[in-house]
Amino acid sequence: MAVSNYPRLVIVTGLSGAGKTQAVRCLEDLDFFCVDNLPPSLIPGLVDLLGQPASSIARVALVMDIRGGQFFDGLEEALGYLDSRSIPYEILFLEAADEVLVRRYKETRRRHPLSSGGQILEGIIAERQRLEELRGRASKIIDTSELTPRQLKEQITELFAVNRRQLLISIISFGYKYGIPLDADLVMDVRFLPNPFYIPSLRPFTGHDRCVAEFVMASAEAQQFIEQFAALLRFLIPHYQREGKSQLVIAIGCTGGQHRSVTLAEKLGAILRDDGYDVIVKHRDVMRYLGNIRGVQGGGF
């Protein structure tokens, strides 16, 4: 099998308490297929399976450490198998100072896997010695002693993100009368703008239609809103990317989700696409009354 068929393989290991759990969560956010505490003897079979032409998995992270007990001893043999098949892999090794690891264990009241009689430091020293050779083979070593979870995530993203601009942005128009989208990261209320619902000739149409879009964007407030909101997003999006965020959901709401929110969602989507971002625009509530809009009473849309 050609080497190019194999997914990118990252083996995450290191000292217990050094942040491997946080690291694998970051890798999951970067679309890695992650397996925690995998016995090394299973690596050859798993890698060959994922390397089949039918597999759609492009990135794999395997977390292995001394929690595997006697199974962990098979890691050298598994790495030898990968080397013999010329299958590329990276080893991410996480560590921290002894005093930091001791403090973390005391704070969480966990028992170190190699400690005997509750002596945390003894276990840390034993583990450090046992992992010394593996550390020497590491592609990247991260000392988390002085890192916050956010800073660790930034480093993981910097190392393993395929494309740091690869953030999927979903813009959803909605009507407040039907509730705010549950998965929204940012919610903007545009009910302060003039409402086309009260124009009889515009009421049957939606923000997709030119007549409605022109009416909404004729407002100076709408022009100013879209310019300033786009500027805010241009500030925020790079920071979200640095955090490793893979999806951003922006919800724009008006009363019924048919006129103002639809127009502005489309306008914002066009602006962000021009900026080079991957954008999906959805209109959650626009179909609710399109088939029977003339029968709707009251000030809703």
Order of alpha helices (4+ residues) and beta strands (2+ residues): beta-alpha-beta-alpha-beta-alpha-beta-alpha-alpha-alpha-beta-alpha-beta-beta-alpha-alpha-beta-alpha-beta
